[in-house]
Amino acid sequence: MRERRFYVYFMTNYSCHVLYIGVTNDVARRVWEHRQGIGAAG
């Protein structure tokens, strides 16, 4: 069986007013998506 890795990440916006918590299997991609405003839920 293939091992799958997932990561829990914590990020904030520039003004530190919003805390983002998520799970991903590709941290670099997810950071890029956050910076582009992609994938936000709500």
N, C-alpha and C positions, 0 to 999 in steps of 0.2 A: 504494500500500500504506500502511496506517495505522501510524504509529509508536507503539510500546508502550514505556512506561518502567517499569522495575523498580528497586527500591532495596534495598541491603543495609543492615541495621540491627543495631546492637549495643545491648543493654540489660542492666541488672543489677537484682537485687532490692534491697530497702531495706537489707538487711544486707551487701550486696556479696559474698555467698557464691556466687551463681549468675550466670553470664554467658549471656545469650541472644543468639544470632546467627541472623538470618533474612533472607528475601527477601520483599518485598511490592510491590504496585503502589499501595498506599494506606497511607502511613505513619501518618496520623492514626487511621484505623480500626484498624490493627494495635496501636498504643499502647493504644487503648481496650480492645481484646480482651485484651491482656496484663493490664491492670489488673483486668479482670473474670474472669480465669482461663480465658478461652476460647481454644481452638485449641492448647493445649499438647500436644506429642507425647510422651506417656510420662510 
